[in-house]
Amino acid sequence: MKKKLFIAKIKDKYYEQNIWVIVGEKELFKKYVSRKYKMPDLSWIDEKGRDGDAKTITLQHGEAVHTIVWIVTFKWKVFEMGLLVHELLHVVTKTLKDIGFKFSEDSEEAYTYYLQTLTQDVFWKLRKVR
């Protein structure tokens, strides 16, 4: 069976951005990013994170900005769910920072609510992954 990427587009209803969640092997992900975003330097993908193979990156695609969350595998294991939430927190902090939020006691609820909503949306899309 030919291996392929699982790609889910998440429409962020609050901050009007598209977030792409991609699950699949590193080499397939590299080919996808290289082809779609015309990126010659993919060394950032090979930088191993402390907890596993997962990355979050924001890339320009024509006029649009795409936020990509990649995880090498997702089989609904607790570790993988935690790693994915870790990556989603990167999306949350970048998005809110870009619009002027600073994390504080007063803004904490905005961060946690946004993380909750994104996590629910992503897990809903990933329900088909086994």
C-alpha positions as CSV (number, residue, x, y, z in Angstrom):
1,M,0.0,0.0,0.0
2,K,1.4,3.4,-1.0
3,K,1.9,5.7,2.0
4,K,0.4,9.1,1.9
5,L,-0.1,12.2,4.0
6,F,-3.3,12.9,5.9
7,I,-4.1,16.6,5.4
8,A,-6.8,18.4,7.3
9,K,-7.7,22.0,6.7
10,I,-9.0,23.8,9.9
11,K,-10.9,27.0,9.3
12,D,-10.1,29.2,12.2
13,K,-13.4,31.0,12.7
14,Y,-12.0,33.5,15.2
15,Y,-8.9,34.8,13.5
16,E,-9.8,34.0,9.9
17,Q,-6.8,31.9,9.1
18,N,-6.4,28.5,7.7
19,I,-4.4,25.9,9.7
20,W,-3.3,22.8,7.9
21,V,-2.8,19.7,10.1
22,I,-0.6,17.1,8.4
23,V,0.1,13.6,9.6
24,G,2.6,11.4,7.9
25,E,6.2,10.4,7.4
26,K,8.9,13.0,7.4
27,E,10.1,12.3,3.8
28,L,6.6,12.6,2.4
29,F,6.1,15.8,4.4
30,K,9.3,17.2,3.0
31,K,8.2,16.5,-0.6
32,Y,4.9,18.1,0.0
33,V,6.3,21.3,1.5
34,S,9.0,21.5,-1.1
35,R,6.5,21.2,-4.0
36,K,3.7,23.3,-2.6
37,Y,5.8,26.1,-1.0
38,K,8.8,26.0,-3.3
39,M,11.2,25.7,-0.3
40,P,14.7,24.7,-1.2
41,D,16.0,24.6,2.4
42,L,14.1,22.0,4.5
43,S,16.7,21.5,7.2
44,W,14.3,22.9,9.8
45,I,12.2,19.7,9.4
46,D,15.2,17.5,10.4
47,E,15.7,19.4,13.6
48,K,14.4,16.8,16.1
49,G,12.3,18.2,18.8
50,R,12.8,17.1,22.4
51,D,9.6,15.0,22.4
52,G,9.3,13.7,18.9
53,D,8.7,14.5,15.3
54,A,6.3,17.4,15.1
55,K,6.6,21.0,13.9
56,T,4.6,24.1,13.5
57,I,5.5,26.7,10.8
58,T,3.9,29.6,9.1
59,L,4.5,29.9,5.4
60,Q,3.6,32.4,2.7
61,H,1.6,30.8,-0.2
62,G,0.8,33.5,-2.8
63,E,-1.2,36.1,-1.0
64,A,-2.2,33.7,1.8
65,V,-0.4,32.8,4.9
66,H,-0.6,29.1,5.9
67,T,0.0,27.8,9.3
68,I,1.1,24.1,9.1
69,V,1.1,21.7,12.0
70,W,2.9,18.5,11.2
71,I,3.1,15.3,13.3
72,V,4.8,12.2,12.0
73,T,2.1,9.8,13.4
74,F,-1.2,10.1,15.1
75,K,-2.9,7.0,16.4
76,W,-4.8,8.5,19.3
77,K,-2.1,7.6,21.9
78,V,-1.9,9.9,24.9
79,F,1.7,11.0,23.9
80,E,0.6,11.9,20.4
81,M,-2.4,13.9,21.6
82,G,-0.1,15.8,24.1
83,L,2.4,16.5,21.3
84,L,-0.3,17.8,19.0
85,V,-1.7,20.1,21.7
86,H,1.9,21.3,22.3
87,E,2.1,22.2,18.6
88,L,-1.3,23.9,18.7
89,L,-0.2,26.1,21.6
90,H,2.5,27.4,19.2
91,V,-0.3,28.3,16.8
92,V,-2.2,30.0,19.6
93,T,0.7,32.1,21.0
94,K,1.8,33.2,17.5
95,T,-1.7,34.1,16.4
96,L,-2.5,36.1,19.5
97,K,1.0,37.8,19.6
98,D,0.5,38.9,16.0
99,I,-2.7,40.7,16.9
100,G,-1.1,42.4,19.9
101,F,-2.0,40.1,22.9
102,K,0.5,39.6,25.6
103,F,0.1,36.6,27.9
104,S,-0.9,37.8,31.3
105,E,-3.5,37.0,34.0
106,D,-5.9,39.2,32.1
107,S,-5.4,37.5,28.7
108,E,-5.1,33.9,30.0
109,E,-8.7,33.0,29.2
110,A,-8.3,34.1,25.6
111,Y,-5.3,31.8,25.2
112,T,-6.9,28.8,26.9
113,Y,-10.3,29.2,25.1
114,Y,-8.6,29.5,21.7
115,L,-6.4,26.4,22.5
116,Q,-9.5,24.5,23.6
117,T,-11.4,25.4,20.4
118,L,-8.5,24.6,18.1
119,T,-7.9,21.3,19.9
120,Q,-11.6,20.3,19.5
121,D,-11.6,21.3,15.8
122,V,-8.3,19.4,15.1
123,F,-9.4,16.3,16.9
124,W,-12.7,16.3,15.1
125,K,-10.9,16.4,11.7
126,L,-8.5,13.7,12.9
127,R,-11.2,11.3,13.9
128,K,-10.7,9.5,10.6
129,V,-7.0,8.8,11.3
130,R,-6.3,5.3,12.6
